[in-house]
Amino acid sequence: MKFFVQTFGCIQNTSDSEKVRGFFLAKGDEEVKNWKDADMVIINTCVVRQSAENRAYGLIDNVNKFNQGSNLSVALSATSPLKKGRSLNKIRIIVTGCLVGVMKKNTKKRMEAKKNFPGVDFVPMENFEIDYEPIKKFNDTVLIPISYGCNNMCSYCIVPQARGSEVSRNMETILTEVDEAIKNGNKKILLIGQNVNSYLNPSVDESTSPLDPPTASPACNSYAVDIAGRQSWWTSEGELFFSKPIQDGLEV
């Protein structure tokens, strides 16, 4: 089975798409560079900006038109030349990501999407869970999520609907993934989340700062030094150096 993944939106979506790719590759499926060569197209959507949402809808329309054109060609001539390796079946369209998250909570959105795009499979991102490090993206940069969702109900932002309430990942799990990334020769690691500024280690008592020593601070310093000899991490606030006090649970 050949698959193609198209990502719209933020760096978190890019990380999620790596999980999707890993999910299908683990099953023995083959990734292709052009969606026209695929048996299924997985579209990881963004609804934070209308332009990104519209591009996802545009791709769905293009695949549907391609499916209709391919079927017409085959019907007109039984000997119609087909691209090598492509089947006569329609390309399956799978939509995941933020649009599906909003559809679960917004009845109007759900009804509109299913009405406008019949035959499309809307699949929650959690259905693509894998138990190993996602394939790295951006050349030598590994994307490691530290949290998902957001609790800030800003009137102008749809992220809480799309991603749900904020959930921080266990620090031990994060550090394990950092360690594995280093062992695999990676020199750059980007810690990501919708709201990394409010990270709280769920394995630490709420009355204790999540980065109070010895739980995290020693690990932070050792990992920072190990990665390309640089004592710094990039966060939404910029590059932070460990010569300053660690604050707010931003880094691991």
Beta strands, then each sheet from edge to edge (+ up, - down):
strand 1: 2-7
strand 2: 30-31
strand 3: 40-45
strand 4: 92-97
strand 5: 121-122
strand 6: 141-145
strand 7: 147-148
strand 8: 167-168
strand 9: 188-192
strand 10: 232-235
strand 11: 238-241
sheet 1: 2+ 1+ 3+ 4+ 5+
sheet 2: 6+ 9+
sheet 3: 7+ 8-
sheet 4: 10+ 11-
end
